[in-house]
């Protein structure tokens, strides 16, 4: 059975164009998804390092250049969620109507909902869960994928720190926005760890969503208590914007 990967590109498209997408953009998204699906299946079957990008292109009937037009690196073919998260941080985190914790919880909830909706759509839930576990094992066991994930997390922390600095009237290299950004981004590995723990303990995707969300919100409450001081920072100079 072919188990499709989660369509993170579709998730991002709904955020960018809620009014709908044109035919050209839809075809582009569908090709991007097909490339990611094909690459993921090949990597899971043979290992990441054993598959060349040219083979993925041939399997999809496109050129190798076309693959790189959609994905800047081989690693991004399977770890595109990081780019989607980065886009979401740029869109949601600056909103003054949300606290930083509320903003990241909204992003995490959307990503978790996309994954559990994918699970619910699979004909064989056991095989779908097994595929997710194989995917996690692939990323953990491949040095280049671990390095790519680490670099993407650094980018996310940098972007979040810049946004928080702007919101508080300080500079991105100040310790407060940097540590706050690092703490907020730590909720992502926590969500995936919780997903891994509950994946085979829950009977339905809805139960999985509820259990993982409960774990993430428990951790977020601790962060929220500490980050409240960011909006009335005691470290500001007199007369500095808060």
Residue pairs with C-beta under 8 A, 6 or more apart in sequence:
1 123
1 124
1 127
2 37
2 41
3 41
3 122
3 127
3 128
3 131
4 33
4 37
4 118
5 33
5 36
5 37
5 40
5 78
5 135
6 81
6 114
6 115
6 118
7 33
7 114
7 118
8 80
8 81
8 84
8 111
8 114
9 29
9 32
9 33
9 36
9 80
9 84
10 29
10 33
11 84
11 110
11 111
11 114
12 84
12 87
12 88
13 21
13 25
13 29
15 87
15 88
15 91
15 110
16 87
17 25
21 29
28 70
31 60
31 62
31 66
31 70
32 70
32 71
34 60
35 56
35 60
35 62
35 67
35 70
35 71
35 77
36 71
36 77
36 78
36 80
38 56
38 59
38 60
39 51
39 56
39 77
39 78
40 77
40 78
40 135
42 51
42 55
42 56
42 59
43 51
43 78
43 138
44 131
44 134
44 135
44 138
47 138
47 142
48 74
48 78
48 138
48 142
48 144
48 145
49 142
49 144
53 64
53 67
53 68
53 74
53 77
54 64
56 67
56 77
57 63
57 64
57 66
57 67
60 67
67 77
71 77
71 80
73 148
74 144
75 144
75 145
75 148
76 82
76 83
76 148
78 135
78 138
78 139
78 145
79 139
79 145
79 148
79 149
79 152
81 111
82 148
82 149
82 152
82 153
82 155
82 156
83 152
84 111
85 107
85 111
85 156
85 188
86 152
86 155
86 156
86 159
88 107
88 110
89 104
89 107
89 156
89 159
89 160
89 163
90 159
90 163
92 98
92 103
92 104
92 106
92 107
93 100
93 103
93 104
93 160
93 163
93 164
94 163
94 166
94 167
95 103
96 167
98 106
99 224
99 227
100 164
100 167
100 180
100 184
100 227
100 230
101 184
101 220
101 223
101 224
101 227
104 184
104 185
104 187
104 220
105 187
105 216
105 217
105 220
108 187
108 188
108 191
108 216
109 213
111 191
112 191
112 195
112 209
112 212
112 213
113 209
115 132
115 195
116 205
116 206
116 208
116 209
117 205
118 128
119 125
119 128
119 129
119 132
119 205
119 208
120 204
120 205
120 206
122 128
129 199
129 200
132 195
132 199
133 196
133 199
136 192
136 196
138 145
139 145
139 146
139 149
140 146
153 185
153 188
156 185
157 178
157 181
157 182
157 185
158 172
158 181
160 180
160 181
160 184
160 185
161 172
161 177
161 178
161 180
161 181
162 172
162 177
164 177
164 180
164 181
164 230
165 171
165 172
165 174
165 177
168 176
168 177
168 230
168 231
168 233
168 241
168 242
169 236
169 240
169 241
169 242
170 176
170 177
170 233
170 236
170 240
171 177
172 178
174 235
176 230
176 233
176 235
177 230
180 227
180 230
183 223
183 226
183 227
184 223
184 227
187 216
187 219
187 220
187 223
190 215
190 216
190 219
191 212
191 215
191 216
194 211
194 212
194 215
194 216
195 208
195 212
198 208
198 211
198 212
198 215
199 208
201 211
202 208
202 211
231 242
232 242
233 242
236 242
